Amino acid sequence: MRLLSFITAVLVIAQFQPCAQAQEKQPDTKITHIQGKTLEQWIKEIASPDPSKRENAIRTVLAFGPDRAYQAVPAILEHLDKHTVSAPIDASIRVNAAGALGVILGGVKDPDAKYVKKAVTLLKRLLEDSQSIVRYRAAQALGRIGAEAKDAIPLLIVATRDPQTWEVRKEAAVALGLIGREEKKAPPQGVIDALYKALGDKASQVRLGAVQAITWLGGPADKTYKAGMIKSLEPVALKDAEPTVQIWAHMAIMSISHEVSDSHLEAVCKFLQHQDVAARAQAAEALATAGAKAKKCVPALIETLSDPELTVVYWAIIALGRMESWGAVATPALERIRVDSKQSEAIRKAAQDAIEALTGKKIDKK
């Protein structure tokens, strides 16, 4: 699992907000040259007549960080716009251009609306590409762009039934969870229907994507439909063959019902001790999503800080940082991680951010 940065928005719609795909503005990179070339020189290579150089240039500009790579967006859009079914551009370029647009436009603050609109238009085309890897990257990129990609919802719904690969189906489900959320009303019924159907997918990763998306979105407006979804999710939470799916099914039930119950929280907490690393990490991530509503799991999360797997520790730190005053008891343990030179920089930075969130005070690195 990637180490991602997170939004700190107030938890709304059933108290939950997506963590897994959320991004914040990152510090600008100090890199000035890569392989002896400046960012501007790499952007020029996006127009190279050599497709291998074009692909390499698109991939390389990302190494300058989203803020600076943003300068490459017009060139990427211009080149991707040349693609048609009758005159296709190289498949590897379609893959990398889609990925780059998602990373850049989803990683900068307030991108130009005309760039976002054009990107969504081009990514919608790629959702119908003949190559499954292109469809996968397009769905992933649209999810990263978020709410501004609502025009893509109908095609993403279709993509949740992609017949060729589960990876497209999962990314489409996740994207619907990130794009389809409404601030003051239930999500579109078509989105809920698609995710509900995805709960029966044979691929556990698709089921996982669907239950995560439902957690982020909350439930449908119709009370009868809502009750039916909860009833369908209960056996998933208890019996699904994949532990991570069980975890998010518990979260989805609480999101749909707008009730954070001790029984469901306790079930999620138990997975912090599961033998499977992915299950422990997903449990901590789920608790981070719930934030202070999961306060009863604070002791278990503090214990998890000693987990041998860094990904698990990272998510436990993020979760504790969101527990508000309930997580204050974790500050000494977090401080030990922050000052431990043997820890990775990402872990130490996460610990510092968590302490600052809990105490409301900036830490003087001196």
Secondary structure as the mmCIF struct_conf table of DSSP 4:
data_model
#
loop_
_struct_conf.conf_type_id
_struct_conf.id
_struct_conf.beg_label_comp_id
_struct_conf.beg_label_asym_id
_struct_conf.beg_label_seq_id
_struct_conf.end_label_comp_id
_struct_conf.end_label_asym_id
_struct_conf.end_label_seq_id
HELX_LH_PP_P HELX_LH_PP_P1 ALA A 9 LEU A 11
TURN_TY1_P TURN_TY1_P1 ILE A 13 GLN A 15
TURN_TY1_P TURN_TY1_P2 ALA A 20 GLN A 21
HELX_LH_PP_P HELX_LH_PP_P2 LYS A 25 THR A 29
STRN STRN1 ILE A 34 ILE A 34
TURN_TY1_P TURN_TY1_P3 GLN A 35 GLY A 36
STRN STRN2 LYS A 37 LYS A 37
HELX_RH_AL_P HELX_RH_AL_P1 LEU A 39 GLU A 45
TURN_TY1_P TURN_TY1_P4 ILE A 46 ALA A 47
BEND BEND1 PRO A 49 PRO A 49
HELX_RH_AL_P HELX_RH_AL_P2 PRO A 51 VAL A 61
HELX_RH_3T_P HELX_RH_3T_P1 LEU A 62 PHE A 64
HELX_RH_AL_P HELX_RH_AL_P3 PRO A 66 ALA A 69
HELX_RH_3T_P HELX_RH_3T_P2 TYR A 70 ALA A 72
HELX_RH_AL_P HELX_RH_AL_P4 VAL A 73 LEU A 80
TURN_TY1_P TURN_TY1_P5 ASP A 81 LYS A 82
BEND BEND2 VAL A 85 ALA A 87
HELX_LH_PP_P HELX_LH_PP_P3 PRO A 88 ASP A 90
HELX_RH_AL_P HELX_RH_AL_P5 ALA A 91 LEU A 105
TURN_TY1_P TURN_TY1_P6 GLY A 106 GLY A 107
BEND BEND3 VAL A 108 ASP A 110
HELX_RH_AL_P HELX_RH_AL_P6 ALA A 113 LEU A 126
TURN_TY1_P TURN_TY1_P7 LEU A 127 GLU A 128
BEND BEND4 SER A 130 GLN A 131
HELX_RH_AL_P HELX_RH_AL_P7 SER A 132 ILE A 145
HELX_RH_3T_P HELX_RH_3T_P3 GLY A 146 ALA A 152
HELX_RH_AL_P HELX_RH_AL_P8 ILE A 153 ALA A 159
TURN_TY1_P TURN_TY1_P8 THR A 160 ARG A 161
BEND BEND5 PRO A 163 GLN A 164
HELX_RH_AL_P HELX_RH_AL_P9 TRP A 166 ILE A 179
BEND BEND6 GLY A 180 GLY A 180
BEND BEND7 GLU A 183 LYS A 185
HELX_LH_PP_P HELX_LH_PP_P4 ALA A 186 PRO A 188
HELX_RH_AL_P HELX_RH_AL_P10 GLN A 189 ALA A 198
TURN_TY1_P TURN_TY1_P9 LEU A 199 GLY A 200
BEND BEND8 LYS A 202 ALA A 203
HELX_RH_AL_P HELX_RH_AL_P11 SER A 204 LEU A 217
BEND BEND9 ALA A 221 ALA A 221
HELX_RH_AL_P HELX_RH_AL_P12 LYS A 223 LYS A 239
BEND BEND10 ALA A 241 GLU A 242
HELX_RH_AL_P HELX_RH_AL_P13 PRO A 243 SER A 257
TURN_TY1_P TURN_TY1_P10 HIS A 258 HIS A 258
HELX_RH_AL_P HELX_RH_AL_P14 ASP A 262 LYS A 270
HELX_RH_3T_P HELX_RH_3T_P4 PHE A 271 GLN A 273
BEND BEND11 GLN A 275 ASP A 276
HELX_RH_AL_P HELX_RH_AL_P15 VAL A 277 ALA A 290
HELX_RH_3T_P HELX_RH_3T_P5 GLY A 291 CYS A 297
HELX_RH_AL_P HELX_RH_AL_P16 VAL A 298 THR A 304
TURN_TY1_P TURN_TY1_P11 LEU A 305 SER A 306
BEND BEND12 PRO A 308 PRO A 308
HELX_RH_AL_P HELX_RH_AL_P17 LEU A 310 GLY A 321
TURN_TY1_P TURN_TY1_P12 ARG A 322 ARG A 322
BEND BEND13 MET A 323 MET A 323
HELX_RH_3T_P HELX_RH_3T_P6 GLU A 324 ALA A 330
HELX_RH_AL_P HELX_RH_AL_P18 THR A 331 ARG A 338
TURN_TY1_P TURN_TY1_P13 VAL A 339 VAL A 339
TURN_TY1_P TURN_TY1_P14 SER A 341 LYS A 342
BEND BEND14 GLN A 343 GLN A 343
HELX_RH_AL_P HELX_RH_AL_P19 GLU A 345 THR A 359
BEND BEND15 GLY A 360 GLY A 360
#
